[in-house]
Amino acid sequence: MRKIVSSWDRAAFDAVAAHHWPGGDRVLPRLSRSADHGLLWFGLAAGAALAGGRPARRAALRGAASLAVASAAVNTLGKRSVRRLRPVLDAVPAVRRLARQPITTSFPSGHSASAVAFATGVALENPAWGLALAPLAASVCFSRVYTGVHYPGDVLAGAVLGAGAAFAVRGIAPTRAQLAPPARPRADAPALPRGEGLVVVVNAGSGPRAVARPDVVQAVRAALPRAEVVAYGSNSDDGAEGPGPYGPDGGEDLGKTLEAAALRARERGGALGVFGGDGTVNAAAVTARRHGLPLAVLPGGTYNHFAYDLGIESLADACRAVEAGEAVAVDMVRLRTGTGADAGWFLNTFSIGAYPELVRLRERWAPRIGAWPAGVLAAVHVLRTARPVRLRVDGRRRSLWMLFAGNCTYRGLGLTPVRRHDLADGVLDVRTVSGGPLARTRLLAAALAGDLKHSPVLRTARVRSLRISGIGPGTHLARDGEIALAPEVLTLKKENEALVVYRNMP
């Protein structure tokens, strides 16, 4: 049986070598060389990560991880297990042959494994993108036979191994579609076909400042043609509905714009919508809660943490949720001063210490160099210059580099929260970094060793409320990405299921 399969394999190789493929002599050898050492696929992954949003980065990362696993399997197991010689090139026209012939064994094809692993990994994250990559991956696989460096059986085995690597990665790191529906528990909210009854405030100033964007007001109107759209952040007449465009120079602030939109949404018996980043969403959430309205979040900021935790990564996701009436009840966290005065709310995170300074510097530098470079430079600067803050946490005197509090439990260890699955678990996720000798160095060492959980300088707690006192004058706090001066005393208190928001089912 082995001899029969081998003879079929050689016959197929000879048939490919003898056939004339129009255009192949010029394209396929170059394509085959471009995939050496995975350069083609890593280049595509890097481009998607830089130019795309979070979905593109996630797909690129999964594709690259799948490729890495496939490559390791081919080189450590495959080629050492079956030492098959490369095909003899006599039958292959000289114009097709590669300038540098591979010297490793022929079975299986590493190029094919990498190509199929990358395309399959991307497809498991986003089927449409994976389908778009399939012709390119298939062409790389065929080019290995066309240039005479592999038999068809080598290519087929490599392809199977590559697909298996992608599914193995998915078993370790589940895709979004495999995870349970985000942000439980479910809640009642009206279904609004084509946005009927929805009043959307669009903050045109949200999002990356260094990136040119299309007219977001028109984009929202096109996606939800029956919704009323109110523009904030522009003084030009852009055709928005309602009392007129709003902006910092237009005599109205965001709070008043949202208040007017909420009153209109109540008249229509619908919901309040907001297009913007986490700070804008925070203001809209407070308004929606006060008026008892469901909130529709349309991601339009730089990071969109709250929207992503709702499974909403695009305008299309938000539209599907609004039209289907799919919603959940989520927690909010109220801040009060020592006198009991209201100090605001947060939906995502609160922090005191080094992080507010990092955010302040990042926001100052981002318009000139972009959000990612600004974040990196700000982090380096803060690590060099930051000093511990001294305060009391629930009555206990502490010296801290940072105090972080998340609304509900975040996945991820240390001070790098990743994502929340349940937005109504009733707890604050509190993490602190002590300000003792060499605290930052010890934390970094623990991170590099993969032992953050047991680092003595990092402490975590799950509580329902938190009291912070003894805050020094001039200390800043960060609340959903917005920076403000902190009062001397602050109390953080959970409000369970305080707000109904539309969410997207995976």
C-alpha positions as CSV (number, residue, x, y, z in Angstrom):
1,M,0.0,0.0,0.0
2,R,2.8,2.4,0.8
3,K,4.4,1.8,-2.6
4,I,1.1,2.4,-4.3
5,V,0.6,5.7,-2.5
6,S,4.2,6.7,-3.3
7,S,3.8,6.0,-6.9
8,W,0.6,8.0,-7.1
9,D,2.4,10.9,-5.4
10,R,5.3,10.8,-7.9
11,A,2.9,10.6,-10.8
12,A,1.0,13.7,-9.6
13,F,4.3,15.5,-9.1
14,D,5.4,14.6,-12.7
15,A,2.0,15.8,-14.0
16,V,2.4,19.2,-12.4
17,A,5.9,19.5,-13.7
18,A,4.9,18.6,-17.3
19,H,1.9,20.9,-17.4
20,H,2.1,24.5,-18.6
21,W,0.6,26.9,-16.1
22,P,0.0,30.4,-17.6
23,G,1.5,33.1,-15.5
24,G,2.8,30.6,-13.0
25,D,6.5,30.8,-13.9
26,R,6.6,34.5,-12.9
27,V,4.3,34.5,-9.8
28,L,4.6,31.1,-8.0
29,P,8.4,31.0,-7.4
30,R,8.3,34.5,-5.9
31,L,5.3,33.6,-3.8
32,S,7.1,30.5,-2.5
33,R,10.2,32.5,-1.6
34,S,8.1,35.2,0.2
35,A,6.8,32.6,2.6
36,D,10.3,31.5,3.7
37,H,10.5,31.4,7.5
38,G,6.8,32.6,7.7
39,L,7.8,36.1,6.6
40,L,4.7,36.5,4.4
41,W,2.3,35.5,7.2
42,F,4.1,37.4,10.0
43,G,4.1,40.5,7.7
44,L,0.3,40.2,7.2
45,A,-0.2,39.7,10.9
46,A,1.9,42.8,11.7
47,G,0.0,44.9,9.1
48,A,-3.4,43.8,10.5
49,A,-2.3,44.5,14.1
50,L,-1.1,48.0,13.2
51,A,-3.8,49.1,10.8
52,G,-6.8,47.2,12.1
53,G,-8.8,47.4,15.3
54,R,-9.0,44.9,18.2
55,P,-10.8,42.1,16.1
56,A,-7.9,42.3,13.5
57,R,-5.3,42.2,16.2
58,R,-6.9,39.2,17.8
59,A,-7.2,37.3,14.5
60,A,-3.6,38.2,13.6
61,L,-2.4,36.9,17.0
62,R,-4.3,33.7,16.7
63,G,-2.9,33.1,13.1
64,A,0.7,33.8,14.2
65,A,0.3,31.5,17.2
66,S,-1.1,28.7,15.1
67,L,1.8,29.2,12.6
68,A,4.4,29.0,15.4
69,V,2.9,25.7,16.8
70,A,2.8,24.2,13.3
71,S,6.3,25.2,12.5
72,A,7.6,23.7,15.8
73,A,5.7,20.5,15.1
74,V,7.1,20.2,11.6
75,N,10.7,20.9,12.6
76,T,10.9,18.9,15.8
77,L,8.7,15.9,14.9
78,G,7.7,15.7,11.3
79,K,11.0,16.0,9.5
80,R,12.8,13.8,12.0
81,S,10.2,11.0,11.9
82,V,10.0,10.6,8.1
83,R,13.3,11.3,6.3
84,R,12.0,11.5,2.7
85,L,14.3,12.8,0.1
86,R,13.4,15.8,-2.0
87,P,12.1,15.2,-5.5
88,V,14.5,15.0,-8.4
89,L,14.3,18.2,-10.4
90,D,15.0,16.8,-13.9
91,A,11.3,17.0,-14.9
92,V,10.9,20.6,-13.6
93,P,11.6,23.4,-16.0
94,A,14.6,25.5,-15.0
95,V,12.5,28.7,-14.9
96,R,10.4,27.4,-12.1
97,R,13.2,26.2,-9.8
98,L,14.2,28.1,-6.7
99,A,17.6,29.8,-6.7
100,R,18.3,28.3,-3.3
101,Q,17.1,24.7,-2.9
102,P,16.1,23.5,0.6
103,I,18.4,21.0,2.3
104,T,16.0,19.6,4.9
105,T,14.0,16.4,4.3
106,S,10.9,16.6,2.2
107,F,8.1,15.3,4.5
108,P,6.0,17.2,5.5
109,S,6.0,20.6,3.8
110,G,6.8,23.3,6.4
111,H,5.6,26.1,4.1
112,S,2.2,24.4,3.6
113,A,1.9,23.8,7.4
114,S,2.5,27.4,8.1
115,A,0.2,28.7,5.4
116,V,-2.7,26.5,6.4
117,A,-2.1,27.1,10.1
118,F,-2.2,30.9,9.7
119,A,-5.3,30.9,7.5
120,T,-7.1,28.4,9.7
121,G,-6.2,30.3,12.8
122,V,-7.6,33.5,11.3
123,A,-10.7,31.7,10.1
124,L,-11.4,30.4,13.6
125,E,-11.4,33.9,14.8
126,N,-13.1,35.5,11.8
127,P,-14.5,33.2,9.1
128,A,-14.7,35.9,6.5
129,W,-11.1,36.9,6.8
130,G,-10.0,33.3,6.8
131,L,-11.9,32.7,3.6
132,A,-10.2,35.7,2.0
133,L,-6.8,34.2,3.0
134,A,-7.6,30.7,1.7
135,P,-6.6,31.4,-2.0
136,L,-3.3,32.8,-0.9
137,A,-2.6,29.9,1.4
138,A,-3.6,27.4,-1.3
139,S,-1.3,29.1,-3.8
140,V,1.7,28.9,-1.4
141,C,0.9,25.2,-0.9
142,F,0.8,24.6,-4.7
143,S,3.9,26.6,-5.3
144,R,5.9,24.1,-3.3
145,V,5.0,21.4,-5.8
146,Y,5.2,23.7,-8.8
147,T,8.8,24.7,-8.0
148,G,9.8,21.1,-7.5
149,V,10.8,21.1,-3.8
150,H,7.9,18.9,-2.5
151,Y,5.7,16.0,-3.6
152,P,2.0,16.6,-3.4
153,G,1.8,14.2,-0.4
154,D,4.3,16.4,1.5
155,V,2.1,19.4,0.9
156,L,-1.1,17.5,2.0
157,A,0.5,16.3,5.2
158,G,1.8,19.7,6.0
159,A,-1.7,21.2,5.4
160,V,-3.3,18.7,7.7
161,L,-0.7,19.4,10.4
162,G,-1.2,23.1,10.0
163,A,-4.9,22.9,10.4
164,G,-4.4,20.6,13.5
165,A,-2.1,23.2,15.0
166,A,-4.7,25.9,14.6
167,F,-7.3,23.8,16.4
168,A,-4.9,22.9,19.1
169,V,-4.3,26.6,19.8
170,R,-8.1,27.1,19.9
171,G,-8.3,24.4,22.5
172,I,-5.8,26.3,24.7
173,A,-7.2,29.8,24.0
174,P,-10.9,29.6,23.0
175,T,-12.2,32.0,20.4
176,R,-14.8,34.6,21.1
177,A,-17.5,32.3,19.6
178,Q,-16.6,29.5,22.0
179,L,-17.1,31.7,25.1
180,A,-20.3,32.1,27.0
181,P,-22.5,35.1,26.1
182,P,-20.9,38.2,27.5
183,A,-22.1,40.4,30.3
184,R,-24.8,38.3,32.0
185,P,-27.6,38.5,33.3
186,R,-30.2,39.2,30.5
187,A,-32.6,42.1,30.9
188,D,-35.7,43.4,29.0
189,A,-35.1,46.2,26.5
190,P,-37.3,47.2,23.5
191,A,-36.3,45.9,20.0
192,L,-35.8,49.0,17.8
193,P,-36.0,48.0,14.1
194,R,-33.6,50.2,12.1
195,G,-33.2,52.3,15.2
196,E,-36.8,53.4,15.6
197,G,-37.1,55.3,19.0
198,L,-33.3,55.5,19.5
199,V,-31.7,58.9,20.1
200,V,-27.9,58.7,19.5
201,V,-25.4,61.3,20.7
202,V,-22.3,61.1,18.5
203,N,-19.1,62.5,20.0
204,A,-17.2,63.3,16.9
205,G,-14.1,64.1,19.0
206,S,-13.7,60.6,20.3
207,G,-11.3,58.0,18.9
208,P,-7.7,58.1,17.7
209,R,-6.8,61.7,17.0
210,A,-3.9,60.9,14.7
211,V,-6.2,58.8,12.3
212,A,-8.5,60.4,9.7
213,R,-12.0,59.0,10.0
214,P,-15.0,59.2,7.7
215,D,-18.1,61.2,8.7
216,V,-19.2,59.3,11.8
217,V,-22.6,61.0,11.9
218,Q,-23.5,59.9,8.4
219,A,-22.2,56.4,9.2
220,V,-24.5,56.1,12.2
221,R,-27.4,57.5,10.3
222,A,-26.8,55.0,7.4
223,A,-26.7,52.1,9.9
224,L,-29.8,53.2,11.9
225,P,-31.9,55.2,9.5
226,R,-34.9,55.7,11.8
227,A,-32.8,56.8,14.8
228,E,-32.4,60.5,15.7
229,V,-28.7,61.5,15.6
230,V,-27.3,64.4,17.7
231,A,-23.8,65.5,17.0
232,Y,-21.5,66.7,19.8
233,G,-18.0,67.9,19.2
234,S,-18.5,69.9,16.0
235,N,-19.9,73.4,15.3
236,S,-20.5,72.7,11.6
237,D,-23.9,71.9,10.3
238,D,-23.5,68.2,9.5
239,G,-27.2,67.4,9.1
240,A,-27.7,65.9,12.5
241,E,-31.2,65.9,13.9
242,G,-32.5,67.3,17.2
243,P,-31.9,70.8,18.6
244,G,-28.6,71.2,16.6
245,P,-24.9,70.3,16.7
246,Y,-23.1,70.7,20.0
247,G,-19.5,71.1,21.0
248,P,-17.1,72.7,23.5
249,D,-17.4,76.0,21.6
250,G,-21.0,75.7,20.8
251,G,-22.5,76.8,24.2
252,E,-23.4,73.3,25.4
253,D,-21.5,70.6,27.2
254,L,-21.8,66.8,26.8
255,G,-24.0,66.4,29.9
256,K,-26.6,68.9,28.6
257,T,-26.5,67.2,25.2
258,L,-27.1,63.8,26.7
259,E,-29.8,65.2,29.0
260,A,-31.7,66.6,26.0
261,A,-31.3,63.4,24.1
262,A,-32.5,61.3,27.0
263,L,-35.7,63.4,27.3
264,R,-36.3,62.9,23.6
265,A,-35.8,59.2,23.9
266,R,-38.4,59.0,26.7
267,E,-40.9,60.8,24.5
268,R,-40.3,58.3,21.7
269,G,-40.5,55.3,24.1
270,G,-37.1,54.1,23.0
271,A,-33.5,54.2,24.2
272,L,-30.5,56.4,24.6
273,G,-27.5,55.7,22.3
274,V,-24.0,57.0,22.4
275,F,-21.1,56.8,19.9
276,G,-17.8,57.5,21.6
277,G,-15.1,56.3,23.9
278,D,-15.3,55.0,27.5
279,G,-15.4,58.5,29.0
280,T,-18.3,59.5,26.7
281,V,-20.0,56.2,27.5
282,N,-19.6,56.8,31.2
283,A,-21.5,60.1,30.9
284,A,-24.2,58.5,28.8
285,A,-24.6,55.6,31.3
286,V,-25.1,58.1,34.2
287,T,-27.8,59.9,32.2
288,A,-29.5,56.7,31.0
289,R,-29.6,55.4,34.6
290,R,-31.1,58.6,35.9
291,H,-33.9,58.5,33.3
292,G,-34.5,54.7,33.5
293,L,-33.5,54.2,29.8
294,P,-31.7,51.3,28.1
295,L,-28.3,52.4,26.7
296,A,-27.0,51.4,23.3
297,V,-23.2,51.7,23.1
298,L,-21.7,52.3,19.6
299,P,-17.9,51.9,19.9
300,G,-16.2,55.1,18.7
301,G,-13.3,55.6,21.0
302,T,-9.7,54.5,21.0
303,Y,-10.0,51.5,23.4
304,N,-13.8,50.9,23.8
305,H,-13.3,48.6,26.8
306,F,-17.0,48.6,28.0
307,A,-18.3,48.0,24.5
308,Y,-16.0,45.1,23.9
309,D,-17.0,43.5,27.2
310,L,-20.6,43.6,25.9
311,G,-19.5,41.8,22.7
312,I,-19.8,45.0,20.6
313,E,-16.8,45.5,18.5
314,S,-18.3,47.4,15.6
315,L,-21.2,49.6,14.6
316,A,-22.8,46.5,12.9
317,D,-22.6,44.6,16.3
318,A,-24.4,47.5,18.0
319,C,-27.1,47.7,15.3
320,R,-27.8,43.9,15.6
321,A,-28.2,44.2,19.4
322,V,-30.5,47.2,19.2
323,E,-32.7,45.7,16.5
324,A,-33.0,42.3,18.3
325,G,-33.6,43.9,21.7
326,E,-30.8,41.8,23.2
327,A,-29.8,43.4,26.5
328,V,-28.2,42.8,29.9
329,A,-28.3,44.5,33.3
330,V,-24.8,45.7,34.4
331,D,-23.3,47.0,37.7
332,M,-22.0,50.5,38.2
333,V,-19.8,52.0,40.9
334,R,-20.7,55.2,42.7
335,L,-18.1,57.5,44.1
336,R,-18.8,59.8,47.1
337,T,-16.7,62.3,48.9
338,G,-16.2,62.4,52.7
339,T,-19.2,64.7,53.0
340,G,-21.4,62.3,51.1
341,A,-21.4,64.5,47.9
342,D,-21.6,62.7,44.6
343,A,-18.2,62.4,42.9
344,G,-19.3,60.5,39.8
345,W,-19.5,56.9,38.6
346,F,-17.4,54.4,36.7
347,L,-18.2,51.5,34.5
348,N,-14.8,50.0,34.0
349,T,-11.9,51.0,36.2
350,F,-10.7,53.5,38.8
351,S,-7.1,54.1,39.9
352,I,-4.9,56.3,42.0
353,G,-1.1,56.4,41.8
354,A,1.1,55.9,38.7
355,Y,-1.7,55.1,36.3
356,P,-3.5,58.4,36.2
357,E,-0.1,60.1,35.4
358,L,0.4,57.6,32.6
359,V,-3.0,58.4,31.1
360,R,-2.4,62.1,31.4
361,L,0.9,61.9,29.5
362,R,-0.5,59.5,26.9
363,E,-3.4,61.8,26.2
364,R,-1.1,64.8,25.8
365,W,1.3,63.0,23.4
366,A,-1.2,60.9,21.4
367,P,-2.3,63.7,19.0
368,R,1.3,64.1,17.8
369,I,2.6,60.5,17.7
370,G,-0.4,58.2,18.0
371,A,-2.0,56.3,20.9
372,W,0.3,53.2,21.0
373,P,3.7,55.0,20.8
374,A,2.4,57.6,23.3
375,G,1.3,54.8,25.7
376,V,4.7,53.2,25.6
377,L,6.6,56.4,26.1
378,A,4.3,57.4,28.9
379,A,4.8,54.1,30.7
380,V,8.6,54.4,30.4
381,H,8.5,58.0,31.8
382,V,6.2,57.0,34.7
383,L,8.4,54.0,35.6
384,R,11.4,56.3,35.9
385,T,9.8,59.3,37.7
386,A,6.7,58.1,39.7
387,R,6.7,58.2,43.5
388,P,4.4,56.2,45.9
389,V,1.2,57.8,47.2
390,R,0.4,57.7,50.9
391,L,-3.2,57.2,51.9
392,R,-5.5,55.0,54.0
393,V,-7.4,52.1,52.4
394,D,-10.3,51.0,54.6
395,G,-8.6,52.7,57.6
396,R,-5.2,51.2,57.0
397,R,-2.2,53.4,56.2
398,R,-0.6,52.4,52.9
399,S,2.2,53.5,50.7
400,L,1.3,52.5,47.2
401,W,2.6,52.8,43.7
402,M,-0.9,52.1,42.4
403,L,-4.4,51.3,43.5
404,F,-6.6,49.8,40.9
405,A,-10.3,49.0,41.3
406,G,-12.3,47.3,38.6
407,N,-16.1,47.2,38.2
408,C,-16.6,43.4,38.4
409,T,-13.9,40.8,38.1
410,Y,-11.3,41.1,35.4
411,R,-9.5,38.2,33.8
412,G,-5.7,38.3,33.9
413,L,-3.3,38.4,36.8
414,G,-1.4,41.4,38.0
415,L,-2.2,45.0,36.9
416,T,-3.0,44.1,33.3
417,P,-6.8,43.4,33.4
418,V,-7.9,41.7,30.2
419,R,-11.6,41.4,30.0
420,R,-14.7,40.8,32.1
421,H,-17.2,38.0,31.4
422,D,-19.8,39.0,33.9
423,L,-20.7,42.7,34.3
424,A,-23.1,42.1,37.2
425,D,-21.1,40.0,39.7
426,G,-21.6,42.5,42.5
427,V,-17.9,43.0,43.5
428,L,-15.0,45.4,43.1
429,D,-11.8,43.9,41.7
430,V,-9.1,45.7,43.8
431,R,-5.4,45.4,43.1
432,T,-2.6,47.3,44.8
433,V,1.2,47.5,44.4
434,S,3.0,48.3,47.6
435,G,5.5,51.2,47.5
436,G,8.3,49.6,49.5
437,P,11.9,49.2,48.6
438,L,12.5,47.8,45.1
439,A,8.7,47.2,44.7
440,R,8.7,47.9,41.0
441,T,11.7,45.7,40.4
442,R,10.2,42.8,42.4
443,L,6.9,43.1,40.5
444,L,8.7,43.1,37.1
445,A,10.8,40.0,38.2
446,A,7.6,38.2,39.2
447,A,6.0,39.1,35.9
448,L,9.0,37.7,33.9
449,A,9.0,34.6,36.0
450,G,5.2,34.1,35.5
451,D,4.5,34.2,39.2
452,L,2.6,37.5,39.6
453,K,0.0,35.7,41.7
454,H,2.5,35.1,44.5
455,S,4.4,38.4,44.3
456,P,4.5,40.0,47.9
457,V,4.1,43.5,46.5
458,L,0.9,42.8,44.6
459,R,-2.3,42.3,46.6
460,T,-5.8,41.5,45.4
461,A,-9.2,41.6,47.0
462,R,-12.9,41.2,46.0
463,V,-15.1,43.6,48.0
464,R,-18.4,45.4,47.7
465,S,-17.2,48.8,48.8
466,L,-13.9,50.6,49.4
467,R,-13.0,53.7,51.4
468,I,-9.9,55.7,50.6
469,S,-8.9,58.5,52.9
470,G,-5.9,60.7,53.6
471,I,-5.5,61.5,49.9
472,G,-2.9,64.3,49.6
473,P,-3.6,67.6,47.8
474,G,-2.9,67.5,44.1
475,T,-3.3,63.7,43.8
476,H,-5.0,62.7,40.6
477,L,-7.4,59.8,40.0
478,A,-8.4,58.1,36.7
479,R,-12.0,57.0,36.2
480,D,-12.9,55.2,32.9
481,G,-9.8,56.9,31.3
482,E,-10.7,60.4,32.5
483,I,-8.4,62.3,34.8
484,A,-9.5,64.5,37.7
485,L,-8.2,65.8,41.1
486,A,-9.1,63.4,43.9
487,P,-10.8,64.7,47.0
488,E,-9.3,63.9,50.5
489,V,-11.8,61.1,51.1
490,L,-13.5,58.8,48.6
491,T,-15.9,55.9,49.0
492,L,-16.4,53.4,46.1
493,K,-19.8,51.6,46.4
494,K,-21.2,49.0,44.0
495,E,-24.7,49.5,42.6
496,N,-25.9,46.1,41.4
497,E,-27.6,45.8,38.0
498,A,-27.9,49.6,37.9
499,L,-28.2,50.0,34.1
500,V,-29.7,48.1,31.2
501,V,-27.5,48.0,28.1
502,Y,-27.8,46.3,24.7
503,R,-25.3,43.5,24.1
504,N,-24.3,41.5,21.1
505,M,-24.5,37.7,21.1
506,P,-21.4,35.9,19.7
